[in-house]
Amino acid sequence: MKTFIKATEIWVPSKDRSKLELNDGVYSDLDDFRNISADMTFDIQQGLPGSVWATGHPLVISDFENSNFVRTKDAQNAGLTCAIGIPVLSGEYLLAVIVFLCGDKDQHAGAIEVWANDPDRSNELGVVDGYYGTSEYFEFTSRKTRIMKGFGLPGMVWEKELPLLIEDLGDSQSFIRRREAKEAGITTGIGMPVAFDQEQIYIMVFLSSKDTPIAKRLQIWGLDEKGESLHCESAFGAQSENLAVDIEGQTFAKGEGLIGKVWLSGIPQIGKSDMANTSDPALSHSLLAMPVIDKGKLKSIVTFAL
């Protein structure tokens, strides 16, 4: 199964915080791009990771030629067409930058969007950046759309200040662009808050089609009432209809397994799934666990099977 995301990287500050270094990555069969990236570093404002570090908010590069993307020729040789950089912050303190790299533009339907508000008109969100593959009409309508707090997927994420997963977008009354999504073949969406403060809001939205999902599996892990363990609040498996049943009752304490390590450190992690007794074939793939942190405290973790 082809996925919208072709490669994923985690960049973290060096010990003296003078540059960003590659902490881990998943590159599928892109061996040349993996080898070139392995020893690279980025200063603040340099390349996509350095620019995300400098701005403190997500950035999308959909045209490598007219950007500051340092590895343009290597990305083009690998068939990559887009890069998305997302900061992981604790307040203003940068913990990591996650980079998603997408490819095969002619075959993909789906989208990765950055929604933000205008601080002077803080009651609505609009698309400030995004990548839509072949979904041109969906892109056109999305960039014209404004969403109030509490409405649509981005607006509900804004209101709850938590990630949210919606399936069957074309039939969901809570998804404002459901008609356009159905026409584009987009079926599943997940939204998550990034760089969240009272005045300036940034929200990432990942939209999948059945043929080219964002990832093979998506999960949102939330804290229990006592804040003592993480449990799965919602899940989507492109290759498993029983994913929710398979992982029912699975929990992780702080420091336990891949997900617990992210909770303990606040740093995104890539590794194998710690799930037991599950039939989902996506669990044999690498898993990216991405924390959602607000005011210095973990609120949830979003995982992508890559």
N, C-alpha and C positions, 0 to 999 in steps of 0.2 A: 504494500500500500504506500503510495506517495503522499508525503505530508507537505504542508505549506512551508514549514520551517525545515531547512536543509542542514544548518549547523548552528550551534549555540556555544557561546563563550562566556566565561566569568573572569572579569578583570578586577583586581584588588590593589589598593595602595601598597607601595613598598614600605618597608619598616620605617624609613625616614619620611614617608608620605610625599616624596618628591616626584613620583611617577606611578603609573599603573602597570602591573605585571599580570601575565596570564596565569590564573589560578587553576583553571580546568577548561575543557572544551569537549564537545561532541561534534564530529565532522563527517560521520557516515563514511562514504568512500572517497571523500575529498582529501586524499593523502597529501598532495602537493600543497594545498592551502593550509593544512594542518602543520606541515613542516615549516612553512614560511612564518606562520603565526607564533610558533612555539617560543622563539627567543626574542620576540618583539616587546618593546615597552612604549608607553605613551606618556608624554608630559601633559600637564593641564592645558587644555585648549587644542591639543594635537589629535588629529584623527577623530573618529566617532567616539571612542571611549573618553578621550581627553575633553571633547566638547561637551559630552554629557556631564562629566565631572565639573566643568567650569559653569555650566548653566544650572545644574541641579534638577533638570527635568528631562523627560524622554525626548528623543530625536529620531526622525526617520530619514533615511537617504534612499531615494527611489531612482536617482540618476547618478551613478558613480562618477561619470565623466565631469560633471559640473559640481563637484563637491570636494570636501577636504578628506575624503576617504583615502587613507594611505595605501591600501592594498588593492587599488582599483584594477590593475591589469591581472593580478592573481585571482581576484574575485570573478572577473569576466571570463578568464580561462577556465574557471571551475563551474561556469554556468550560473553564477549567482547574479541576481538583478536588484536586490534590495537589502538594506541593513537597518535594524532598529536597535537603538541603545536605550536602556532603562536603568536609572540609578536606584540603588538600594540605600536608603538614608535613615539615619537615626537623628532626628532633628535636622541640623545642617551638616552633620558629620557623615561623610561618604563612607559606606561600608564596602560597596562593590558596584560595578557596572556590568549588567547583563547585555550581551549582544546577540540578537537573533539575525540569521542570514537566510534569505529566501531565494528561490530560483525557479527555473522553468516557467517563466511568466506566461507563455502561450498556452500552458495546460492547466493553470491554476485558477480556481474560483474561490474567493475568500478574501479576508481583509484583516489588517492590523491597523488600529486607529489610535490616535492620541486626541482625547477630548480635554478641553480646558475652558475656564471661564475668563472673561475680561474683568479684572478687579473693579473697574469703574461701572460695570454692569454685571454684578456678581450673581444674579439670580438665574443665569442661563449658561449652558455649555454649548460649544461648537467644536467641530473638527479643526484642529490646528495643524495636523500632520497625519499622514497615513499612507498605506500601500494596499492596493486593491486587486492586483493581478489583472485578470481579464474582465473584471466586473465594472465596466466603465459607467454604465447607467447608475448602478448602485453607488459608485463613487460620486457621481454628479449630484445625486439627491442627498447623499450623506453630508457633503460639504455645504449644502444649502440649508441643512436642518439645524434648528436650535432647540435644545431640550431643557426644560425646567427641572429644578431639583425635585426628585421623587418620581419622575416620569421617564419611561424608556430605560434601557439597560444602563447607560451612563448615569442618568439621573437617579436611579435607584441605588447605584453604587455610591454616589455622592451623598445621598440621604443616610444610608446605613453605615457609611465609612468602612465597608467590608466588601470582599470579593463576592461576585454573584454569577451563577451559571444558569443559563436558560437553554433548554432544548426545544426543538420544533418551533423555531423562530417564526416561520411563515404562518403559523396558526396561533401564535401567542399574542393575546390582547395587550400584554405589558410591553411588547416590542413595537415601537412606533413605526419602524420601517419594515413591518412584516410583509407587506405586498411586494416591495422591491427586493426583499431578501428571498422570498419564494421564487421570484422571476430569475434571480441570480443563482439559485440553487444553494443558498446559504441556509444552514439548518441549525447550527449550534453557536452560542456566543458565551464568552466569559469576560467579565469586566473586573478590574481591580484598581484600587486607588494607589497613586504614586505621588510623592512630593506633596503631601496633604497638609495644608494649613488653613487658617481661617479666611485668608484673602484670596490666595492663588491656589486653584485646584487643578490637578492633572490626573486623568483617568485613562488607563489602557484598556482597549477592547479588542479581543481576539475573536474573529468570526470564521467559522469552518463550514465547508461543504462536505457532503458525504464522500465524494470522490477524492478530494484532497483536503483532509482535515488539518487543522493547525498542528495537532499532535495526535498520536495514537490513543492517548488517554489523558484526561484532565481531571484533577481532583482539587477540592477545597477542604482544607483541614482547619478546624476551629477549636478553640479552647472550651473545656467543659465548664460548668457553673463555678467550680471551685478553683479553676485555673491550674489544675494539677496534671492534666493530660490533654493531648490533641486527639480529636476524633474526626472522621470523614463526614462532612456536612452535605456534600453533593459530589457526584462523579459522572463522567461521561467516558465511555469506551467505544472507540470506533470499530473495534473487533470483538466486543463482548456485550451481549445484551443483559448479562447477569452481573455486571460489575458491582452494582450497589449491594446485591445479595452477598457476593463473594467477600466484600470487605466489611460487612456489617459487624459491629462489635470490635473492630480493630482499633487500638489506641496506642499512642506513643507518649512516654514520659520525657521530660527534658533530658537531652543527651542520649536517648535511646534510638538506635537506628539512624538512617539518613535524615528523616524528618525531625527527630529529636535533636540531632546535631545542629540543624539549622536554627531550631528554637534556642539552643544553648548559646550559639555563637552569633546569631543574627546575620551570618554570611550565607549566601546561596551555595548549594552543594549539587554536585552531579555524581550519581552512582547507580547501583542496582536497587530495585525495589526491595523493601523489607516485608512485603505482604506474604502471608502464608495462606495456603488452602484456597488458591484462586485459579480459575480457568482462563483468565485473560492472557492471551499470548503477548500482549504489549508489555507485560511485566518482565519479559526477557530482554527488553531494550533498556537503554540508559534513561535515567530519571533526573530531571531538573527540579529541584525543590527551591522555591522562591518565597522569601518571607515578606509579609506585609507588616510594616512597623509604623506605629503612630505614637508620637510623644515619647519615644524611646522604649516602647513596650511592644512585644509581639502581639498582633491581633489575629493573624491566621497565616497559613502557608498554602501556596498554590503549587501543584506539581504538574509537570508536563512529561509524558512518556515520549521520547524522541526516537 
